[in-house]
Amino acid sequence: MNQTNRHIETSDLSAVFNLEIAGQKVDGRTVAARSFRVIAGDLMDQLARQPKPSEAVMIRQAATLAFLCDRDTACLIAGEKFDEENYRRNTQALGAVLIKLGMAAKSRDVTKKGSCGNDPFADAINATLTSP
């Protein structure tokens, strides 16, 4: 998504991007900061409204985790070593944050045990599993 297609206002973005750590403003001009800004901007586009302060914190968390996952994915593609366990933890944490933001759905139990006839999707899967 390019910058011209964004519908989020600059004031909305400042809720996520203006970071100060120990009184020092974070330099947003680095390659990592620009990548973070793109990821967080895409998440804000998906949210499609001005985030509440707690949502801005979660968007920063999700953007950070997505950045780390993307970094490890790039290592994998390049044939470089990376910490696979850390990658799994980051993807799990990212999924949890996205669920809290309402941007991803929780997994459903699609086993026969989890289907009580209330879930057409699970019922369809169970029907294919039990068919001869």
C-alpha positions in Angstrom: 0.0 0.0 0.0 1.5 3.3 -0.9 1.3 6.6 1.0 -1.2 8.2 -1.4 -3.8 5.6 -0.7 -3.8 6.0 3.1 -6.9 7.5 4.6 -5.5 7.8 8.1 -4.7 11.4 9.1 -1.3 12.5 10.2 -2.7 13.3 13.7 -3.9 9.7 13.9 -0.4 8.4 13.0 1.2 10.6 15.7 -0.7 8.5 18.4 1.4 5.5 17.3 4.7 7.0 16.0 5.7 9.7 18.4 7.8 7.7 20.8 9.9 9.1 23.6 12.1 6.8 25.7 13.7 8.2 28.8 12.9 11.7 27.5 14.6 11.1 24.2 12.5 11.2 21.0 13.1 8.2 18.8 14.6 9.0 15.4 12.0 7.9 12.9 14.3 8.2 9.8 16.1 4.9 10.1 15.3 2.0 7.7 13.9 0.0 10.6 11.7 3.0 11.7 10.4 3.5 8.2 9.5 -0.2 8.0 7.8 -0.1 11.4 5.8 3.0 10.2 4.6 1.1 7.1 3.5 -1.9 9.2 1.8 0.2 11.9 0.2 2.4 9.2 -1.3 -0.7 7.5 -2.6 -1.9 10.9 -4.2 1.5 11.5 -5.7 1.4 8.0 -7.2 -2.0 9.0 -8.5 -0.5 12.3 -10.1 2.3 10.2 -10.5 4.8 13.0 -8.6 6.9 15.5 -7.1 4.4 17.9 -7.8 4.7 21.6 -4.6 5.1 23.7 -4.7 1.4 24.7 -5.1 0.5 21.0 -2.2 2.7 20.0 0.0 0.7 22.5 -1.3 -2.6 21.0 -0.7 -1.3 17.4 2.9 -0.5 18.4 3.3 -4.0 19.9 1.8 -5.7 16.8 4.0 -3.6 14.5 7.1 -4.5 16.6 6.2 -8.2 16.5 5.4 -8.1 12.8 8.7 -6.4 12.1 10.6 -9.1 14.1 8.7 -11.9 12.3 9.5 -10.2 8.9 13.1 -10.0 9.8 13.3 -13.7 10.7 11.4 -14.6 7.5 14.0 -12.6 5.5 16.7 -14.6 7.2 15.0 -17.9 6.4 14.6 -16.9 2.7 18.2 -15.8 2.5 19.3 -19.1 4.0 20.7 -17.5 7.2 20.3 -18.8 10.7 17.7 -17.4 13.0 16.1 -18.4 16.4 13.2 -20.6 15.4 11.8 -20.8 18.9 11.8 -17.0 19.2 10.1 -16.8 15.8 7.4 -19.1 17.0 6.9 -17.1 20.2 6.7 -13.8 18.2 4.1 -15.2 15.8 2.0 -16.5 18.7 2.3 -13.1 20.5 1.5 -11.3 17.3 -1.6 -13.4 16.8 -2.8 -12.7 20.3 -2.3 -8.9 19.9 -4.2 -9.0 16.6 -7.1 -10.9 18.2 -7.3 -8.3 21.0 -7.4 -5.5 18.4 -10.2 -7.4 16.6 -8.1 -7.8 13.4 -7.9 -11.6 13.6 -10.3 -14.3 14.7 -9.7 -16.9 17.4 -9.1 -20.4 16.2 -12.2 -22.7 16.4 -12.3 -26.3 17.5 -13.2 -28.1 14.3 -13.0 -31.6 15.8 -16.0 -33.8 16.3 -15.7 -33.1 20.1 -15.9 -29.3 19.4 -18.9 -29.5 17.1 -22.3 -29.4 18.8 -24.2 -28.5 15.6 -23.9 -24.8 16.2 -21.0 -24.3 13.8 -21.7 -25.0 10.1 -18.0 -24.8 9.2 -17.0 -27.4 11.9 -19.9 -29.6 10.9 -18.8 -29.5 7.2 -15.3 -30.6 8.1 -16.6 -33.3 10.4 -18.9 -34.6 7.6 -15.9 -34.9 5.2 -13.8 -36.7 7.9 -16.5 -39.3 8.6 -17.5 -39.9 5.0 -16.4 -43.2 3.4 
